[in-house]
Amino acid sequence: MAMVFLATGLPAVLLTPLVLVFLPNGPDDAKFISTLERKWLRERLGQETPDGQHGNPLAVIWDRRVLLLAIIYMLILASLYGVIYWLPTVVRGFGVSGTENGLLSAIPWVIGACALVVVPRHLRKEKTVLTAMIAISCLGLVCFYLSTGLPENWMRMVAMSIGTPCISLLFPCLWFLPSLFFSGQRVAMAIAAISTIGNLGGFIAQNLMPWVANAAGTPVAAMLVPASALALVGLLASLIKIAGFTNRQRVLAKERRAATNE
């Protein structure tokens, strides 16, 4: 297991100098956008930070909307890392060779990459995003649940190949929501808080998946973890849609009151 973390973490560490050298500090340094786009971006940033005040970041961390999105992010990451680390183990249980295991385990991620190119471009409205989030979560839930009980290995593989891309598609849906909950500088603070808290999902998954598999006596039973996590994601997304937490006028009014209090 230690080699897994070294193999996945070391490239990120080695890329750090490249990020520091090549990542632009602002619109003026971004050579990959046009002059018109650079001007538009400067104006937008100026509108969002008119007084140079950053507010109290701790107030954002304890905002119930941030905590709600952080829980959703945690559940999505628990599903993602659980599948990343456990899918090859499940496929190995099919009795395939090492090469076949690698090829079969790559199928869901190839499908997910294609889905990420096609689907997010159609999710541009609040109601569309929330509806898609609920539908994607339900589809993933059904697929992962079926993968634990289908009689044939190829059926289980098909179910996991459909369920896994659902996890990937939830990320663009989730990161669409902070701009509906918040405005101005608070969006950036909210995203940072959501990301920090939500990353606990990876720790939970890497311990919960093997525990479930050992308790059930079969590796494929671990897929109940992403199934359960996606069920909760769908439930929370439904609550957001029903409660209308993302109503834009309500968000702006709340942000104005918060700015006044600070």
TIMARKE-969009 format. One record per residue (C-alpha): x, y, z; chain. Coordinates in Angstrom, 2 decimals, decimal comma. Each point is the difference from the previous one (the first is absolute). Layout:
<rs>
       xx       yy       zz  chain
        X        Y        Z      A
...
</rs>
This chain:
<rs>
       xx       yy       zz  chain
     0,00     0,00     0,00      A
     2,91     2,35     0,74      A
     1,19    -0,33    -3,60      A
    -3,44     1,06    -1,22      A
     0,26     3,29     1,87      A
     3,58     0,54    -1,21      A
    -0,96    -0,70    -3,61      A
    -2,97     2,38     0,11      A
     1,50     2,69     2,23      A
     3,55     0,27    -1,33      A
    -0,96     1,36    -3,47      A
    -2,00     2,80     1,64      A
     3,01     0,96     2,14      A
     2,34    -0,07    -2,99      A
    -2,35     2,24    -1,99      A
     0,01     2,70     2,70      A
     2,94     1,97    -1,48      A
    -1,68     0,02    -3,42      A
    -3,19     1,38     1,54      A
     1,92     2,74     1,79      A
     1,78     0,97    -3,23      A
    -2,77    -0,27    -2,59      A
    -3,27     0,65     1,89      A
    -1,06     3,62    -0,66      A
    -0,41     2,29     3,02      A
    -2,90     1,83    -1,60      A
    -1,77     0,88    -3,25      A
     2,86     2,25    -1,13      A
     2,44    -2,91     0,11      A
    -2,30    -2,51    -1,72      A
     1,34    -0,32    -3,54      A
    -2,52    -2,66    -1,03      A
    -2,97     2,41    -0,03      A
    -0,68     2,85    -2,40      A
     0,31     3,69     0,83      A
    -3,79     0,35     0,01      A
    -0,39    -2,94     2,38      A
     2,74     1,42     2,22      A
    -1,77     3,34     0,20      A
    -3,37    -1,64     0,76      A
     1,55    -2,11     2,76      A
     1,68     3,03     1,60      A
    -3,30     1,86     0,03      A
    -1,83    -2,93     1,57      A
     2,64    -0,39     2,68      A
    -0,18     3,72     0,67      A
    -3,78    -0,18     0,43      A
     0,31    -2,87     2,46      A
     2,73     1,62     2,08      A
    -0,88     3,71    -0,01      A
     1,37     0,81     3,46      A
     2,83    -2,51     0,33      A
    -1,64    -1,56     3,06      A
     0,17    -3,75     0,41      A
    -2,37    -0,39     2,94      A
     0,24    -2,60     2,71      A
     0,87    -3,44    -1,45      A
    -1,06    -1,76     3,21      A
    -3,54     1,29    -0,48      A
    -0,14    -1,79    -3,35      A
     1,30    -3,27     1,44      A
    -2,88    -0,20     2,47      A
    -2,64     1,04    -2,52      A
    -2,56    -2,81    -0,24      A
     0,04     0,21    -3,79      A
     3,75    -0,58    -0,06      A
    -0,37    -2,93     2,39      A
    -2,74    -1,46    -2,18      A
     2,13     0,20    -3,14      A
     3,02    -1,31     1,92      A
    -1,98    -3,07     1,04      A
    -1,07    -0,57    -3,61      A
     3,60     0,39    -1,16      A
     1,16    -2,40     2,71      A
    -2,52    -2,60    -1,17      A
     1,04     0,41    -3,64      A
     3,68    -0,38     0,90      A
    -0,78    -3,03     2,16      A
    -1,63    -1,57    -3,04      A
     2,82     1,02    -2,34      A
     2,94    -1,16     2,08      A
    -1,84    -3,11     1,07      A
    -0,45    -1,02    -3,63      A
     3,54     1,06    -0,99      A
     1,64    -2,16     2,65      A
    -2,45    -2,90     0,02      A
    -1,13    -0,49    -3,61      A
     3,16    -1,95    -1,01      A
    -0,52    -2,29     3,00      A
    -3,58    -0,70    -1,07      A
     1,06    -0,64    -3,60      A
     2,79    -2,29     1,16      A
    -2,69    -2,09     1,67      A
    -1,37    -0,72    -3,48      A
     2,99    -2,28    -0,55      A
     1,73     2,11    -2,65      A
     3,72     0,51    -0,56      A
     1,89     3,10     1,10      A
    -0,07     1,51    -3,49      A
    -3,70    -0,70    -0,41      A
    -0,62     1,49     3,42      A
     1,70     3,24    -1,01      A
    -1,90     0,25    -3,28      A
    -3,37    -0,79     1,56      A
     0,58     2,40     2,90      A
     0,73     2,79    -2,49      A
    -3,35    -0,35    -1,81      A
    -2,13     1,95     2,53      A
     2,48     2,88     0,03      A
     0,11     0,22    -3,80      A
    -3,79     0,17    -0,04      A
     0,14     2,61     2,75      A
     2,45     2,15    -1,96      A
    -2,30    -0,06    -3,03      A
    -3,00     0,86     2,16      A
     1,84     2,98     1,50      A
     0,57     1,39    -3,48      A
    -3,64    -0,33    -1,06      A
    -2,28     0,43     3,02      A
     1,16     3,10     1,98      A
    -0,42     2,36    -2,96      A
    -3,76    -0,60     0,23      A
    -0,15     0,85     3,71      A
    -0,18     3,77     0,06      A
    -3,08     0,72     2,10      A
    -0,63    -0,46     3,71      A
    -3,00    -2,30    -0,37      A
     1,71    -2,02    -2,72      A
     3,09    -0,55     2,13      A
    -1,94    -1,10     3,08      A
    -2,27    -2,28    -2,02      A
     3,02    -1,53    -1,72      A
     1,75    -0,41     3,34      A
    -2,96    -1,92     1,41      A
    -0,39    -2,16    -3,12      A
     3,73    -0,77    -0,23      A
     0,14    -0,94     3,68      A
    -2,98    -2,31    -0,37      A
     1,48    -1,67    -3,08      A
     3,32    -0,54     1,77      A
    -1,77    -1,33     3,08      A
    -1,93    -2,57    -2,03      A
     3,07    -1,10    -1,98      A
     2,28    -0,48     3,00      A
    -2,72    -1,79     1,93      A
    -0,67    -2,35    -2,93      A
     3,73    -0,68    -0,36      A
    -0,07    -1,74     3,39      A
    -2,76    -2,44    -0,92      A
     0,03    -0,70    -3,74      A
     0,74    -3,66    -0,78      A
     2,53     0,44    -2,82      A
     3,35     1,78     0,11      A
    -0,60     1,80    -3,30      A
    -3,27     1,36     1,40      A
     1,82     1,33     3,06      A
     2,62     1,58    -2,23      A
    -2,66     1,73    -2,09      A
    -1,70     1,30     3,15      A
     3,26     1,41     1,37      A
     0,90     1,45    -3,40      A
    -3,22     2,03     0,10      A
     0,12     0,84     3,69      A
     3,58     1,27     0,08      A
    -0,49     2,79    -2,59      A
    -2,93     1,21     2,10      A
     2,47     0,88     2,76      A
     2,14     2,02    -2,42      A
    -3,04     1,89    -1,30      A
    -0,96     1,11     3,50      A
     3,10     2,19     0,30      A
    -0,99     2,66    -2,58      A
    -3,52    -0,05     1,44      A
     1,31     0,63     3,51      A
     2,39     2,81    -0,92      A
    -2,81     1,79    -1,82      A
    -1,83     0,47     3,31      A
     2,30     2,30     2,06      A
    -0,65     2,90    -2,39      A
    -3,72    -0,48     0,65      A
     0,42    -0,07     3,77      A
     2,44     2,91     0,17      A
     1,15     3,06    -1,90      A
     3,22     1,97    -0,36      A
     3,03    -0,97     2,07      A
    -2,02    -2,40     2,13      A
    -0,16    -2,43    -2,92      A
     3,77    -0,50     0,15      A
    -0,01    -0,37     3,79      A
    -2,90    -2,44    -0,18      A
     1,74    -2,13    -2,64      A
     3,15    -0,14     2,12      A
    -1,97    -1,05     3,09      A
    -2,03    -2,59    -1,90      A
     3,13    -1,50    -1,51      A
     1,84    -0,12     3,33      A
    -2,81    -1,63     1,97      A
    -1,14    -2,26    -2,82      A
     3,42    -1,60    -0,48      A
    -0,71    -2,08     3,08      A
    -2,04    -2,18    -2,37      A
     3,16    -1,56    -1,39      A
     1,14    -1,05     3,47      A
    -3,40    -1,46     0,80      A
    -0,21    -2,01    -3,22      A
     3,41    -1,64     0,19      A
    -0,87    -1,40     3,43      A
    -3,70    -0,70    -0,47      A
     0,22    -1,91    -3,29      A
     2,27    -2,82     1,26      A
    -1,95    -0,20     3,26      A
    -3,28    -0,58    -1,88      A
     1,66    -2,53    -2,32      A
     1,48    -1,94     2,92      A
    -3,25     0,11     1,95      A
    -1,99    -1,31    -2,97      A
     2,64    -2,51    -1,04      A
     0,13     1,13    -3,64      A
     1,86     2,92    -1,68      A
    -2,98     1,06    -2,11      A
    -2,01     0,78     3,15      A
     2,21     3,08     0,43      A
    -1,97     1,60    -2,84      A
    -2,77     0,54     2,55      A
     2,10     2,90     1,29      A
    -0,22     2,14    -3,18      A
    -3,63    -1,12    -0,37      A
    -0,83     1,32     3,47      A
     2,02     3,19    -0,48      A
    -1,74     0,79    -3,30      A
    -3,37    -0,63     1,63      A
     0,81     2,69     2,56      A
     1,25     2,36    -2,73      A
    -3,28    -0,37    -1,85      A
    -1,95     0,60     3,21      A
     1,93     3,16     0,88      A
    -0,28     1,33    -3,56      A
    -3,75    -0,58     0,20      A
    -0,16     1,98     3,25      A
     1,88     2,87    -1,63      A
    -2,42     0,03    -2,92      A
    -3,11    -0,25     2,17      A
     1,13     2,62     2,51      A
     1,07     2,40    -2,73      A
     3,25     0,82     1,83      A
     1,51     1,19    -3,26      A
    -2,60     2,68    -0,76      A
     2,22     2,75    -1,40      A
    -1,86     2,97     1,47      A
     0,01    -1,60     3,44      A
     3,73    -0,70    -0,29      A
     0,83     3,59    -0,96      A
    -2,13     1,39     2,84      A
     1,71    -2,29     2,51      A
     3,43     0,98    -1,31      A
    -0,80     3,70     0,36      A
    -1,08    -0,53     3,61      A
     3,14    -2,03     0,71      A
     2,22     2,70    -1,52      A
    -1,73     2,65     2,13      A
     0,50    -2,02     3,19      A
     3,69    -0,49    -0,72      A
</rs>
